[in-house]
Amino acid sequence: MKRLALLCLLAFGISLTFGQSSPVRKDTAAPEPTIRASQPNAPVYTVSLLNDNSWHFWLPFVFNVLVACGGFASVFFLYRQTKAATLNAEAVLKGQRAWLLVKPEPLDVNSYRNRIKVEGERAMRELKLAITNVGVTPAQLQAISARAVLQEYGSQAREEPKYREEQAPATRLLVPNDSIGHFVQIETDYSMSELSQRMVSGEFTIHIYGYARYLDVYDREHRVAFGLRRKLKWENAAMTPSVVDEYWPPQYNSAT
């Protein structure tokens, strides 16, 4: 190596001397610079983590990964247990809670006509709702909102219900299988004579809808909404009309 270095220095000095003694002519092109390639046998050094001290890195890394996996597994298992316990508690509450059912009382045409004769216009413009507790625990009734709208026979209901203001019921506590009545005024622009004539002419439809709010024994509030279309059709004044009750449209009926 020393000899090679001395030879390189000697060649460099000779080239400088030659360059000073024989200048390059202007019309002569300068020689292109040469690039010395690197030595092909030069050793290549690489850095590897798999050396004698690699366990200082890999051992804590693997341990942290295992701890993280164990933590995720514990959280997932705890989440599954909590979800199962919540579903079980909800099932128990639903199985033991109160359920209110609100629907118009069935129409007895003969008794309805007798009631009209006795009570007159008041009976003509009222409907009675039955609110029944079909659950297994008592219910504390909070409020009722109901409407009964007289319309043309076969007319369509609103896409969304337009409720009236809530009313506080006289009786609030309903034990299982207990029922109370609630009267609703029929909303109509017809007079007494017009309404009577329409009832016997074969065109009569009432949309009955509303909701009730109540508390169960766990002090949780619930809401039951109902919507019904009652159709009465007379073939003639001497015959008893056919009565069809439809729980329609579906979006009017819901319960929480």
Legacy VTK file of the C-alpha trace (Angstrom):
# vtk DataFile Version 3.0
C-alpha trace
ASCII
DATASET POLYDATA
POINTS 256 float
0.000 0.000 0.000
2.848 2.402 0.845
4.483 1.692 -2.489
1.241 2.333 -4.294
0.840 5.657 -2.496
4.418 6.721 -3.361
3.854 5.819 -7.005
0.655 7.890 -7.064
2.424 10.913 -5.548
5.305 10.556 -8.033
2.880 10.359 -10.972
0.978 13.421 -9.713
4.218 15.440 -9.481
5.286 14.407 -12.953
1.932 15.402 -14.342
2.173 18.854 -12.744
5.657 19.367 -14.164
4.538 18.204 -17.580
1.552 20.498 -17.447
3.687 23.546 -16.694
6.334 22.753 -19.337
3.882 21.942 -22.154
0.816 24.170 -22.088
-2.304 23.111 -23.836
-2.984 24.745 -27.188
-6.195 26.634 -27.561
-7.275 24.642 -30.600
-6.648 21.355 -28.796
-9.568 19.869 -26.881
-8.991 19.222 -23.223
-8.919 15.577 -22.242
-12.113 14.291 -20.661
-11.861 13.658 -16.923
-11.690 10.048 -15.892
-13.647 8.613 -13.004
-11.862 6.039 -10.918
-14.112 3.174 -10.084
-14.254 1.917 -6.547
-12.339 -1.148 -5.713
-14.411 -4.252 -6.488
-13.095 -6.197 -3.541
-13.889 -3.548 -0.890
-15.700 -5.093 2.098
-19.396 -4.163 2.706
-20.343 -3.515 6.309
-23.949 -4.140 7.433
-25.671 -3.484 10.732
-27.875 -6.288 12.081
-30.130 -6.447 15.129
-29.412 -10.136 15.423
-26.060 -9.687 17.047
-24.789 -10.635 20.448
-26.762 -7.847 22.198
-30.048 -8.164 20.221
-31.955 -9.654 23.174
-31.755 -6.235 24.898
-34.152 -4.976 22.201
-36.303 -7.985 21.344
-37.054 -9.246 24.846
-38.768 -6.013 26.094
-40.470 -5.606 22.699
-42.017 -9.081 22.738
-43.014 -8.663 26.397
-44.815 -5.359 25.666
-46.627 -6.915 22.700
-47.831 -9.804 24.869
-48.984 -7.398 27.600
-50.893 -5.284 25.041
-52.585 -8.379 23.569
-53.553 -9.531 27.053
-55.006 -6.094 27.821
-57.085 -6.059 24.643
-58.347 -9.563 25.360
-59.330 -8.570 28.919
-61.176 -5.463 27.711
-63.050 -7.475 25.049
-64.019 -10.169 27.554
-65.206 -7.523 30.041
-67.229 -5.829 27.293
-68.930 -9.118 26.393
-69.764 -9.801 30.029
-71.145 -6.283 30.543
-73.258 -6.514 27.386
-74.660 -9.896 28.406
-75.487 -8.584 31.891
-77.190 -5.506 30.404
-79.295 -7.602 28.034
-80.270 -9.904 30.881
-81.285 -6.949 33.069
-83.293 -5.413 30.203
-85.077 -8.708 29.623
-86.003 -8.927 33.321
-87.265 -5.336 33.347
-89.349 -5.852 30.212
-90.773 -9.086 31.558
-91.808 -7.465 34.853
-92.851 -4.002 33.692
-96.268 -2.508 32.980
-97.624 -2.295 29.441
-100.510 0.015 28.550
-102.838 -0.651 25.645
-105.011 2.213 24.345
-107.791 1.584 21.865
-111.318 2.840 21.114
-114.089 0.780 22.583
-115.975 -1.427 20.106
-118.947 0.341 18.595
-122.328 -1.133 19.417
-124.534 0.608 16.877
-127.826 -0.071 18.661
-126.574 1.190 22.028
-124.939 4.124 20.244
-128.282 5.105 18.714
-129.988 4.815 22.113
-127.281 6.979 23.644
-127.791 9.599 20.944
-131.503 9.699 21.804
-130.731 10.195 25.502
-127.682 12.474 25.384
-128.207 14.113 22.026
-125.384 16.051 20.422
-122.878 15.230 23.186
-123.113 11.522 22.433
-122.936 12.216 18.717
-119.614 14.030 19.120
-117.787 11.773 21.566
-115.796 8.561 21.450
-114.612 6.512 24.391
-111.085 5.141 24.662
-110.179 2.198 26.872
-106.746 2.351 28.559
-105.773 -1.063 29.907
-102.701 -2.269 31.767
-101.791 -5.601 30.163
-98.479 -5.914 32.058
-97.624 -7.650 35.332
-96.850 -4.607 37.512
-98.749 -1.360 38.210
-98.481 1.669 35.931
-98.596 5.327 36.932
-100.449 7.152 34.161
-99.009 10.614 33.546
-100.788 12.163 30.567
-103.031 11.411 27.594
-103.267 13.095 24.199
-105.988 11.919 21.807
-107.876 13.140 18.773
-110.862 11.898 16.765
-111.288 13.593 13.389
-114.397 13.052 11.256
-113.598 12.895 7.543
-115.034 11.686 4.285
-115.444 7.947 3.926
-112.158 6.283 2.928
-110.096 9.477 3.291
-106.372 9.259 3.906
-104.664 10.074 7.210
-101.755 12.470 7.673
-98.252 11.196 7.056
-97.310 12.395 10.539
-99.775 12.705 13.455
-100.636 16.154 14.761
-101.319 15.638 18.456
-103.350 17.809 20.786
-102.196 19.136 24.141
-101.787 16.553 26.890
-104.468 16.025 29.511
-103.931 14.762 33.041
-106.219 11.759 33.708
-108.444 11.590 36.766
-107.259 8.073 37.641
-103.488 7.649 37.550
-102.683 4.245 39.092
-103.511 1.227 36.954
-102.902 -2.214 38.417
-102.499 -5.214 36.098
-105.647 -5.975 34.054
-107.221 -2.721 35.224
-108.816 -0.345 32.716
-110.138 3.202 32.628
-112.160 5.139 30.052
-111.269 8.419 28.412
-113.722 10.390 26.273
-112.535 12.196 23.158
-114.441 14.936 21.367
-114.991 14.263 17.659
-113.646 17.145 15.632
-116.060 18.005 12.816
-117.491 20.993 11.018
-120.867 19.304 10.515
-123.936 20.328 12.439
-126.096 17.866 14.355
-128.537 17.374 11.458
-125.756 17.093 8.881
-123.926 14.557 10.992
-127.075 12.475 11.468
-127.780 12.552 7.750
-124.206 11.560 6.909
-124.341 8.624 9.314
-127.281 7.068 7.487
-126.139 7.919 3.985
-123.237 5.468 3.983
-120.232 7.805 4.323
-118.590 8.069 7.712
-114.900 7.786 8.688
-113.174 8.748 11.921
-109.421 8.894 12.396
-108.632 8.223 16.053
-105.052 8.644 17.260
-102.986 9.790 20.223
-100.592 8.587 22.899
-100.287 8.006 26.635
-97.275 8.510 28.914
-96.805 6.451 32.062
-94.248 5.281 34.641
-93.542 1.706 35.616
-92.579 0.488 39.104
-88.915 1.189 38.269
-89.706 4.912 37.688
-88.931 4.563 33.994
-91.133 6.556 31.634
-92.792 4.885 28.674
-94.937 6.088 25.807
-97.538 4.181 23.819
-98.944 5.717 20.622
-101.971 4.457 18.718
-103.672 5.259 15.429
-106.926 3.791 14.166
-109.280 4.416 11.275
-112.908 3.523 11.935
-115.164 3.079 8.938
-118.948 2.847 9.154
-120.953 2.093 6.073
-124.737 1.857 5.756
-126.374 0.164 2.828
-129.597 1.912 3.803
-131.059 3.599 6.845
-132.944 0.485 7.964
-129.900 -1.786 8.123
-127.185 -2.008 10.714
-123.960 -0.489 9.350
-120.786 -2.462 8.893
-117.979 -1.323 11.190
-114.319 -1.796 10.253
-111.488 -0.749 12.553
-107.988 -0.609 11.041
-104.809 0.174 12.967
-103.507 2.392 10.239
-101.177 3.959 9.281
-98.368 1.955 10.922
-96.241 4.976 11.883
-99.022 6.082 14.241
-98.612 2.931 16.375
-95.490 2.549 18.509
-94.473 1.786 22.081
-91.409 2.304 24.262
LINES 1 257
256 0 1 2 3 4 5 6 7 8 9 10 11 12 13 14 15 16 17 18 19 20 21 22 23 24 25 26 27 28 29 30 31 32 33 34 35 36 37 38 39 40 41 42 43 44 45 46 47 48 49 50 51 52 53 54 55 56 57 58 59 60 61 62 63 64 65 66 67 68 69 70 71 72 73 74 75 76 77 78 79 80 81 82 83 84 85 86 87 88 89 90 91 92 93 94 95 96 97 98 99 100 101 102 103 104 105 106 107 108 109 110 111 112 113 114 115 116 117 118 119 120 121 122 123 124 125 126 127 128 129 130 131 132 133 134 135 136 137 138 139 140 141 142 143 144 145 146 147 148 149 150 151 152 153 154 155 156 157 158 159 160 161 162 163 164 165 166 167 168 169 170 171 172 173 174 175 176 177 178 179 180 181 182 183 184 185 186 187 188 189 190 191 192 193 194 195 196 197 198 199 200 201 202 203 204 205 206 207 208 209 210 211 212 213 214 215 216 217 218 219 220 221 222 223 224 225 226 227 228 229 230 231 232 233 234 235 236 237 238 239 240 241 242 243 244 245 246 247 248 249 250 251 252 253 254 255
